[in-house]
Amino acid sequence: MTVIEAYLGELRTRLDGPASAKRDLLREARDGLNDAADAYREGGWSEQDAQRRAVDDFGPVHLIARDYQAELGMDSGTRTLWKLIIGVPVMQLAWEFAREWTFGDWSRLDTPTPGWYLYIAQFSHGSVFVVPVLGVFALVCMRWLSRRMDGRRLVRTAGVLIGEAVGLNLFSVALLVFATGLIDASRLFLSVPCGILMVLWVVVSVRLALLARRSWRSCATIVT
């Protein structure tokens, strides 16, 4: 294994994030190292020495990994926010359309609706609009802060913003599902399309929470 490949291998093991973004960063590092090594070879250095000097110029692997990890954390966080901003309203609109199309008006329900449940339903429906707004706010803040913070502080702050938006969505979905099941579990499956969309909504919400956790893990990776 060459000096450059050994360096890139160690750098790869220190990075955690989306595979495509990680691959792009490593490709960028390889191109930079190869160009530097080519310049040293043209200056009369041997292959081994040229690669070693290129690696030394590039910087200690733990410092480069810290900077790259910050980029990966931001990339992961941005992708999560866009999925949140687009996915939450789409899921709500799709479920409402399926209910109207396959079930009809709420007056067709067989069981009475307690007064307290209306507050939970209003909170859940309201969060469908609040969550995307929080997501957009987080994106704007991340862009603004990227010009004023170093990578580590920025990723930590982004992790908090993403966690708040994703956490609110997951909490509202879990609360609605629990309350609905407590009153009448059949309301979760008003029709086959509604049932499928409800399950998909829960899966998407959990998936977003896991993606947010990846951003937090990126913070921990940078700190260590």
Buried (B, 14 or more C-beta within 10 A) or exposed (E): EBBBEEBBEEBBEBBBBBEEBBEBBBEEBBEEBEEBBEBBBEEEBEEEBBBBBBBEEBEEBEEBBBBBBBBBBBBBBBBBBEBBBEBBBEBBEBBBEBBEEEBEEEEEBEEEEEEEBEEBBEBBBEBBEBBBEBBBBBBEBBEEBEEEBEBBBBBBBBBEBBBBBBBBBBBBBBBBBEBBEEBEEEBBEBBEBBBBBBEEBBEBBEBBBEBBBBBBBBBEBBEE
